Amino acid sequence: MKTEYVDNLTPTKIEHGVTPDLAGCHTAVVEGYVIEGHVPAREIHRLLDERPDIVGLSVPGMPVGSPGMEGTPAERYQVITFDENGRREVYASY
């Protein structure tokens, strides 16, 4: 595993197809998939088990109640899949 900390994630997001409307505050690449924002670990595990033909998962913004953003009241949020053609689908709702 390689961890790389950078001051400006914008070039990394662009390189991996993360558009501004999908952006969160963290970007990771896990086994070839982009994980953007506060994606719950269970959805990352599900992604790695299912291996769909997508670029990655995103939780846009920083919704209260998502992993690492604990607080009340918790906001409803969605985990979104995205592919290289710009197609998006809801992967999970919280």
Secondary structure as GFF3:
##gff-version 3
##sequence-region A 1 94
A	DSSP	alpha_helix	10	15	.	.	.	ID=ss1
A	DSSP	three_ten_helix	20	22	.	.	.	ID=ss2
A	DSSP	beta_strand	27	30	.	.	.	ID=ss3
A	DSSP	beta_strand	33	37	.	.	.	ID=ss4
A	DSSP	alpha_helix	41	50	.	.	.	ID=ss5
A	DSSP	beta_strand	56	59	.	.	.	ID=ss6
A	DSSP	beta_strand	78	82	.	.	.	ID=ss7
A	DSSP	beta_strand	88	93	.	.	.	ID=ss8
###
